[in-house]
Amino acid sequence: MTGSYRLVTKKSAERELRGIPKQDLHRIVKRIEGLAHEPRPPGCEKLSGQERYRIRQGDYRIVYAVDEAQRTVEVVRIGHRREVYRQ
C-alpha cells in the first residue's frame, strides 16, 4: 500500500487505552500509528463475519476497520486478548 490513511479512534477505544499499563501503552500507540502507513501489516488477521481486522501487540489486541474509499482506519477496540472479543 502506498500513501497514508487517516486514523480515527472511537471514543470507547480511547477510554480503553486509559486502562492499559504505561509500559504497554507506548508500544500499542506506536503500532496504531503504523496503521496509517500500512493498514494491513504482516500478521494482521481479518475477523470472521466482520469487515474488521486485528493486530497483536504483546498480550493486547487492536481491532480496526479499513475504509478504502475514504482512506481511513478506524480503531474500534483495544484490549487484553482475553477480553477484546467479548461484546
C-alpha atoms as one frame of an Amber mdcrd trajectory, in Angstrom:
protein
   0.000   0.000   0.000   1.230   3.432  -0.814   0.182   6.749   0.607  -1.227
   7.211   4.033  -4.552   6.707   5.711  -6.281   8.940   8.224  -6.556   7.418
  11.685  -9.882   7.640  13.521 -10.298   6.288  17.044 -13.700   5.618  18.573
 -14.274   7.273  21.952 -14.724   3.841  23.540 -11.300   2.770  22.224  -9.741
   5.937  23.680 -11.243   5.049  27.065  -9.850   1.525  26.789  -6.373   2.984
  26.225  -6.503   4.753  29.591  -6.664   1.425  31.440  -3.543  -0.034  29.824
  -0.271  -0.075  31.824   2.252   2.544  30.708   4.915   0.042  29.627   2.468
  -1.462  27.105   0.745   1.789  26.155   3.713   3.251  24.247   4.082   0.155
  22.052   0.333  -0.008  21.376   0.162   3.662  20.328   3.168   3.186  18.037
   1.503   0.142  16.477  -1.719   2.119  15.886   0.223   4.966  14.284   1.808
   2.418  11.932  -1.650   1.574  10.569  -1.751   4.982   8.879   1.055   3.836
   6.557   0.178   0.140   6.293  -3.435  -0.701   7.222  -2.862  -4.432   6.717
   0.595  -5.097   8.151   2.129  -8.574   8.252   0.433 -10.567  10.990  -2.940
  -8.834  10.772  -5.960 -11.096  10.572  -9.411 -10.452   9.173 -12.070 -11.218
  11.750 -14.590 -13.785  10.568 -18.063 -12.491   9.846 -16.973  -8.840  10.063
 -15.244  -6.256   7.934 -12.661  -5.722  10.653  -9.075  -6.676  11.230  -6.965
  -7.256  14.300  -3.304  -6.929  15.068  -1.429  -8.130  18.100   0.836  -6.148
  20.367   2.045  -8.352  23.176  -0.968  -9.546  25.164  -3.144  -6.814  23.679
  -5.254  -6.743  20.539  -6.193  -3.790  18.361  -9.408  -4.255  16.371  -9.954
  -1.855  13.487 -11.822  -1.292  10.221 -10.370  -0.024   6.943 -12.361   2.191
   4.577 -10.563   2.207   1.221 -12.916   4.758  -0.362 -12.240   7.394   2.295
  -8.729   6.102   3.089  -9.404   5.880   6.817  -8.515   3.368   9.506 -10.974
   3.361  12.415  -9.726   1.827  15.644 -12.746   0.127  17.189 -11.439  -1.733
  20.254  -8.227  -2.079  22.209  -7.890  -4.579  24.983  -6.278  -7.588  26.558
  -6.521 -10.698  24.422  -8.810 -12.495  26.882 -11.366  -9.648  26.831 -11.235
  -7.858  23.484 -13.545 -10.168  21.508 -16.354 -10.214  24.080 -19.306  -7.996
  23.312
